[in-house]
Amino acid sequence: MKISALKGSVFVIILVIASFSLNAPSLAQKTALNKEKEQSSSDKAGKYPAPCQAELYAQGGVDLSVSQVIEGINKPGGVLAGLDIDSAERTVVFLFKRHAGSAPATVPKHEMFYTALRLLQAHGDIPSIGFTLDYVSPHEREASCKAAFNEGMRMLETGSPEGYYLLKDVTLRLRPVYYGAPLEGTAIGKVVLDADLALKSLHSGFDYRNGKALFLSPKHKQLVIDCVRAHPETSGSFERCWLCLDRADISEDSGRLLIEVKMKARVVAQKMRKGEIIDDAEHTRKESEALADYLSGHLEEAKKHFPALGDLEELYRILVLLEVLKAKGITLPDDPSIHLRTYESPETVKGNVAAYIYSDSAYLWCLPDLGGVDLSVSGSIHRTGAGNRTSSDKVSRLFQIKY
C-alpha cells in the first residue's frame, strides 16, 4: 500500500500482500479461490479498492531396544546421512553424520520419523503435504488495512524520517491451515508452522517472536526494502514464494545410500484462469526473485536464527529416505507402543505490518498474509551414482530396523 501526500488530500492506495503458498498447484488453488471470493466481497463493500496480490510471497530392531533407537536418532549434532540396506538379513540401518553447523533441534527427530512413517502407512503414500496461513475473516483483513492506512498517514503528517518501521499497534491475525494430512498437533505440523513463520520473518525483516528487526546482512535489508517499494503489476498476476525441497542427491553403492538435501525459497508469478491457477512467469518481478535467491543462498546462516529451518531440512531427509524405501518395496514396521506427544497448535498467529517511509510516500507492507511450506519430495530426488559428497568413512551406524 503506497500512501502519497498530495494536494487536496488525494491518496493513491496500493495494498501489497506478502503471500506465501504451496508448491503444488492443487494445494494452492483452494487458497487462491478463497482469496478471490474475499476480494469480490470487499469490492462490493466499496470501502477499499480490490487488493493487488503481489507475493514475496523410524520398529523394533536387531540387538537394539526402542529406547536405544530413539536415543540414536536424536544424537546431538547429528543429521541423517543415509541408509544401509541388507536384503539378505532384511535389515535397514540408518546412518548419521556429525554436522557442526546444524542448529539445535526444536522437535526430536524420532517424532518426525514416526509421524512420517505412520502417514505413509495410513495413506499408502506420503501425500502432498502443505501448510498455509489465512485471514481469520475478510472483515478483520479490512480492519487491518484501514488501521495500517491511518498509521501510514500519521507517520507522513508528523514527518517521520526515512526508514523501515514495524507498525506495532496494527493487529493482523491469521489462522493456521494444514493441507493433505491431519498434521495439526503433530511434530511435523509444528515444524512446518515454525519454518513458515521463520520464512516470513526473513521476508519482512522483523522477527515474528519478538518484533525486533532481523536482517542477515545489509544486502538482505536492501532487498527487502526493494520488494516493499516495487510497484505491483496490474496484469491480474500475483506472486507466491514457497519454502520447498530444491533437490535430494542420492548415491547408492552395494546397498548403501547416502543423501544430501538442499532447500530453497522459490518465487513464481501466477494468475487465475477459468477457476484454475496457471503460471505467469512473464510477470514475476525481479525484486521478488532477487530476495528469494538471496534467502536460498543463506539458509545455513538463517538456521542459526531459526532452528525450525534445521528441523525442516531433517524432515525432508526423512521423507526422501522413506520414499526411497517405498520405491524399493521395503515396508518398515511401526511400533504402536511408541507414544508421540501432542504439540499445541495455536488458533491464530500475529502477522506483521511494516511501513517504509520515503520522502512524501509511505509504502505499507502487510505480512504475513498467506504462507506455506511444501513437503512434496518425489520430483526432487536425483540419483548421482557412487561419489556422493558424504563420504562413507564419516558416517555412523546408529540403529537398525528389521523389515
Legacy VTK file of the C-alpha trace (Angstrom):
# vtk DataFile Version 3.0
C-alpha trace
ASCII
DATASET POLYDATA
POINTS 403 float
0.000 0.000 0.000
1.542 3.262 -1.076
0.310 6.461 0.520
1.400 9.681 -1.144
0.897 13.115 0.383
-0.737 15.071 -2.457
-2.588 18.354 -2.602
-6.300 18.227 -1.990
-5.982 15.138 0.208
-5.928 12.763 -2.731
-4.194 9.494 -1.912
-3.053 6.606 -4.051
-3.532 3.303 -2.228
-1.791 0.104 -3.284
-2.217 -2.805 -0.904
0.752 -5.128 -1.138
0.103 -8.515 0.433
3.120 -10.691 1.136
1.734 -14.118 0.435
3.495 -17.472 0.687
1.807 -20.514 -0.797
2.281 -24.169 -1.732
4.449 -25.561 -4.471
1.755 -27.934 -5.653
-0.926 -26.057 -7.644
-3.632 -28.377 -6.330
-2.974 -27.153 -2.803
-2.547 -23.524 -3.720
-5.758 -23.444 -5.724
-8.041 -23.612 -2.716
-6.293 -20.688 -1.090
-6.438 -18.591 -4.241
-10.148 -19.300 -4.732
-10.859 -18.249 -1.150
-8.971 -15.023 -1.675
-10.839 -14.382 -4.915
-14.149 -14.694 -3.062
-12.919 -12.399 -0.295
-11.745 -9.853 -2.837
-15.123 -9.855 -4.550
-16.852 -9.294 -1.214
-14.536 -6.401 -0.411
-15.151 -4.830 -3.817
-18.897 -4.862 -3.250
-18.479 -3.154 0.090
-16.925 -0.229 -1.773
-14.660 0.789 1.085
-11.300 -0.126 -0.423
-10.027 -0.919 -3.881
-9.501 -4.596 -4.720
-6.149 -5.612 -3.202
-3.342 -6.363 -5.599
-1.778 -9.674 -4.565
1.938 -9.217 -5.004
3.578 -12.002 -3.096
7.061 -12.024 -1.889
5.468 -14.069 -1.206
11.506 -44.957 12.398
10.201 -50.754 14.568
11.854 -52.855 16.894
15.332 -53.656 15.949
18.057 -56.215 15.930
20.076 -56.065 19.122
18.634 -52.617 19.831
15.738 -51.687 22.074
13.243 -48.996 21.175
14.800 -46.629 23.710
18.182 -47.069 22.027
16.604 -46.364 18.657
15.175 -43.108 19.925
18.457 -42.162 21.569
20.352 -42.870 18.360
18.103 -40.868 16.103
18.375 -37.853 18.393
22.144 -37.842 18.780
23.176 -34.215 19.373
24.717 -32.531 16.379
23.944 -35.423 14.064
21.869 -35.456 10.905
20.610 -38.306 8.759
23.263 -39.307 6.243
21.502 -42.233 4.544
20.747 -45.943 4.782
22.487 -49.319 4.687
20.114 -51.942 3.255
20.880 -55.634 3.773
18.329 -57.519 1.685
19.615 -60.933 2.808
19.200 -60.118 6.512
16.153 -57.918 5.802
17.501 -55.011 7.833
17.751 -51.294 7.253
20.473 -49.420 9.121
20.054 -45.677 9.477
23.290 -43.755 9.079
24.140 -40.473 10.752
26.923 -37.959 10.433
28.196 -35.231 12.684
27.339 -31.799 11.412
28.848 -28.968 13.433
26.757 -26.308 11.743
23.360 -27.848 12.497
21.113 -25.854 14.772
19.705 -27.446 17.954
16.575 -29.397 17.088
13.348 -27.989 18.479
11.472 -31.194 17.581
13.057 -34.620 18.309
13.926 -36.484 15.132
12.226 -39.708 16.223
8.921 -37.840 16.465
9.232 -36.569 12.925
10.317 -40.056 11.768
7.436 -41.965 13.328
4.880 -39.338 12.328
6.041 -39.587 8.712
6.139 -43.404 8.878
2.570 -43.540 10.163
1.429 -41.135 7.456
2.972 -43.460 4.885
1.197 -46.462 6.373
-2.134 -44.654 6.645
-2.163 -43.257 3.116
-0.134 -45.846 1.197
1.933 -42.923 0.064
3.325 -39.753 1.560
0.685 -37.252 0.475
1.342 -33.817 -0.884
1.507 -32.089 2.458
1.308 -28.379 2.881
0.747 -25.560 5.289
-0.653 -22.093 4.895
-1.790 -19.110 6.929
-5.084 -17.458 6.065
-7.045 -14.478 7.334
-9.312 -15.065 10.293
-12.011 -13.276 8.301
-12.403 -10.780 5.443
-13.706 -8.260 7.995
-10.509 -8.468 10.037
-8.438 -8.081 6.909
-10.275 -4.927 6.026
-9.895 -3.550 9.543
-6.146 -4.216 9.458
-5.819 -2.433 6.125
-7.698 0.582 7.441
-5.569 0.735 10.600
-2.369 0.485 8.524
-3.590 3.247 6.214
-4.300 5.559 9.145
-0.926 4.838 10.753
0.890 5.481 7.478
-0.876 8.815 7.134
0.044 9.776 10.681
3.702 8.986 10.051
3.709 11.131 6.917
1.967 14.039 8.610
4.337 14.019 11.580
7.392 13.965 9.320
8.772 10.565 10.311
12.328 10.191 8.939
13.077 7.871 6.067
13.298 4.294 7.256
11.663 0.890 7.605
9.301 0.546 10.582
7.200 -2.168 12.223
3.696 -0.867 12.955
3.366 -2.385 16.404
-0.131 -1.017 17.047
-1.656 -2.556 13.906
-3.135 -6.019 14.535
-3.225 -8.678 11.831
-4.489 -12.090 12.984
-4.004 -15.206 10.853
-5.133 -18.812 11.278
-3.008 -21.911 10.567
-4.369 -24.274 7.899
-2.929 -27.758 7.207
-3.404 -29.484 3.862
-3.015 -33.064 2.641
-2.805 -34.830 6.007
-4.015 -34.436 9.617
-0.852 -32.702 10.830
-2.354 -30.407 13.456
-0.826 -31.159 16.841
1.915 -33.406 15.396
5.673 -32.951 15.274
5.510 -32.331 11.526
2.739 -29.798 11.994
4.887 -27.861 14.428
7.884 -27.948 12.082
6.011 -26.558 9.077
4.336 -23.817 11.124
7.581 -22.677 12.735
9.504 -22.885 9.458
6.868 -20.871 7.646
6.943 -18.157 10.295
10.739 -18.127 10.030
10.489 -17.585 6.285
8.071 -14.722 6.815
10.421 -13.118 9.309
13.209 -13.295 6.750
10.973 -11.770 4.108
9.734 -8.950 6.307
12.934 -8.201 8.225
11.128 -8.475 11.559
11.377 -11.475 13.894
7.871 -12.858 14.490
8.882 -13.967 18.011
9.691 -10.527 19.380
9.032 -7.941 16.677
12.675 -6.886 16.520
14.417 -6.108 13.250
16.312 -9.110 11.868
18.453 -8.912 8.758
21.204 -11.347 7.807
23.219 -8.558 6.201
22.869 -5.014 4.856
22.215 -6.533 1.428
19.330 -8.565 2.882
17.797 -5.375 4.274
18.086 -3.563 0.962
16.486 -6.469 -0.907
13.524 -6.393 1.493
13.079 -2.656 1.003
13.352 -3.058 -2.757
10.467 -5.547 -2.648
8.363 -3.255 -0.492
8.859 -0.309 -2.821
8.409 -2.204 -6.084
5.078 -1.415 -7.675
2.861 -4.469 -8.187
1.881 -5.454 -11.688
-1.654 -4.690 -12.830
-1.924 -7.730 -15.118
-4.011 -9.740 -12.664
-0.970 -11.802 -11.714
0.127 -12.473 -8.155
3.424 -13.772 -6.851
3.963 -16.613 -4.435
7.037 -17.852 -2.653
7.403 -21.425 -1.388
9.868 -22.905 1.052
10.474 -26.260 -0.601
12.972 -29.019 -1.349
15.227 -27.955 -4.188
16.890 -31.333 -4.687
17.877 -34.537 -2.901
21.036 -36.155 -4.264
21.324 -39.876 -3.516
24.304 -42.088 -4.277
23.999 -45.883 -3.978
26.783 -48.443 -3.758
26.310 -52.082 -2.638
23.164 -51.316 -0.665
24.460 -48.156 0.980
22.543 -44.988 0.162
23.959 -41.595 1.075
21.899 -38.436 0.840
22.351 -34.691 0.550
19.372 -32.322 0.534
19.053 -28.674 -0.342
16.120 -26.375 0.395
15.222 -23.190 -1.383
12.779 -20.321 -1.498
11.054 -20.310 -4.876
9.008 -17.462 -6.267
6.760 -17.559 -9.323
4.024 -15.370 -10.705
0.633 -16.990 -11.235
-2.866 -15.989 -12.208
-6.380 -17.385 -12.193
-7.886 -18.623 -15.455
-11.300 -20.281 -15.509
-11.013 -21.214 -11.843
-7.529 -22.729 -12.182
-4.118 -21.409 -11.199
-1.602 -21.200 -14.020
1.968 -19.921 -14.069
2.558 -16.471 -15.433
6.348 -16.207 -15.487
6.180 -13.083 -17.628
5.093 -11.036 -14.638
7.498 -12.307 -11.978
9.196 -9.256 -10.511
12.977 -9.165 -10.445
12.887 -7.767 -6.884
10.954 -10.822 -5.661
13.311 -13.229 -7.394
16.371 -11.434 -6.029
15.153 -11.749 -2.425
14.178 -15.419 -2.854
17.564 -16.190 -4.425
19.373 -14.439 -1.575
17.468 -16.360 1.096
18.050 -19.668 -0.739
21.775 -18.996 -0.676
21.864 -18.031 3.002
19.720 -20.702 4.667
22.695 -22.011 6.666
23.019 -18.580 8.260
19.255 -18.358 8.723
19.221 -21.696 10.604
21.322 -20.078 13.337
18.463 -17.664 13.995
15.609 -20.115 13.355
16.293 -23.753 14.436
12.997 -24.741 12.838
14.657 -24.429 9.431
17.128 -27.118 10.512
14.208 -29.266 11.614
12.578 -28.805 8.214
15.765 -29.850 6.421
15.928 -33.002 8.572
12.267 -33.679 7.824
12.998 -33.557 4.107
15.752 -36.170 4.626
13.321 -38.428 6.469
10.637 -38.087 3.794
13.107 -38.718 0.963
14.537 -41.846 2.619
11.032 -43.209 3.254
10.202 -42.579 -0.405
13.333 -44.461 -1.478
12.440 -47.429 0.730
8.906 -47.428 -0.685
10.281 -47.441 -4.228
12.409 -50.487 -3.287
9.345 -52.289 -1.902
10.599 -52.132 1.694
7.944 -51.512 4.341
9.240 -50.602 7.781
7.203 -51.843 10.746
5.766 -49.395 13.220
5.761 -49.802 16.993
2.334 -48.814 18.354
3.809 -48.708 21.857
5.707 -45.539 20.920
3.621 -42.605 22.036
4.156 -39.362 20.188
3.468 -36.242 22.165
0.929 -33.692 21.013
2.001 -30.181 20.127
-0.437 -27.400 20.771
-1.446 -25.692 17.560
-2.341 -22.019 18.024
-5.744 -20.841 16.896
-4.224 -17.687 15.497
-0.824 -16.118 14.966
0.037 -12.451 14.702
1.097 -11.083 11.362
3.406 -8.121 10.956
2.575 -4.869 9.243
5.516 -2.674 8.279
5.968 0.685 6.610
8.810 2.133 4.595
8.815 5.923 4.786
10.450 7.625 1.834
10.172 11.306 1.003
6.452 12.087 0.750
5.335 8.442 0.424
4.682 5.554 2.773
4.790 2.014 1.441
2.734 -0.253 3.674
3.712 -3.908 3.875
1.086 -6.229 5.393
2.668 -9.554 6.205
2.467 -12.368 6.587
-0.783 -12.827 4.685
-0.836 -16.338 3.248
2.096 -18.595 3.832
3.217 -22.065 3.010
5.692 -24.892 3.158
5.564 -27.620 0.530
6.701 -31.086 1.688
6.459 -32.904 -1.641
9.775 -34.653 -2.372
9.347 -37.175 -5.198
10.147 -34.770 -8.015
13.320 -33.560 -6.307
15.135 -36.900 -5.889
18.180 -37.336 -8.120
20.434 -40.389 -8.419
24.060 -39.351 -8.584
25.774 -42.779 -8.508
28.793 -43.513 -6.333
30.705 -40.458 -5.246
28.213 -38.589 -3.107
29.707 -35.716 -1.151
29.057 -37.524 2.135
31.971 -39.974 2.297
31.212 -43.322 3.918
34.028 -43.005 6.470
32.311 -40.003 8.056
29.015 -41.678 8.865
27.991 -43.792 11.877
25.714 -46.837 12.046
23.441 -45.811 14.902
20.410 -48.093 14.727
18.788 -50.701 12.528
15.276 -51.906 11.886
14.167 -55.382 10.828
11.664 -55.369 7.989
LINES 2 404
57 0 1 2 3 4 5 6 7 8 9 10 11 12 13 14 15 16 17 18 19 20 21 22 23 24 25 26 27 28 29 30 31 32 33 34 35 36 37 38 39 40 41 42 43 44 45 46 47 48 49 50 51 52 53 54 55 56
345 58 59 60 61 62 63 64 65 66 67 68 69 70 71 72 73 74 75 76 77 78 79 80 81 82 83 84 85 86 87 88 89 90 91 92 93 94 95 96 97 98 99 100 101 102 103 104 105 106 107 108 109 110 111 112 113 114 115 116 117 118 119 120 121 122 123 124 125 126 127 128 129 130 131 132 133 134 135 136 137 138 139 140 141 142 143 144 145 146 147 148 149 150 151 152 153 154 155 156 157 158 159 160 161 162 163 164 165 166 167 168 169 170 171 172 173 174 175 176 177 178 179 180 181 182 183 184 185 186 187 188 189 190 191 192 193 194 195 196 197 198 199 200 201 202 203 204 205 206 207 208 209 210 211 212 213 214 215 216 217 218 219 220 221 222 223 224 225 226 227 228 229 230 231 232 233 234 235 236 237 238 239 240 241 242 243 244 245 246 247 248 249 250 251 252 253 254 255 256 257 258 259 260 261 262 263 264 265 266 267 268 269 270 271 272 273 274 275 276 277 278 279 280 281 282 283 284 285 286 287 288 289 290 291 292 293 294 295 296 297 298 299 300 301 302 303 304 305 306 307 308 309 310 311 312 313 314 315 316 317 318 319 320 321 322 323 324 325 326 327 328 329 330 331 332 333 334 335 336 337 338 339 340 341 342 343 344 345 346 347 348 349 350 351 352 353 354 355 356 357 358 359 360 361 362 363 364 365 366 367 368 369 370 371 372 373 374 375 376 377 378 379 380 381 382 383 384 385 386 387 388 389 390 391 392 393 394 395 396 397 398 399 400 401 402
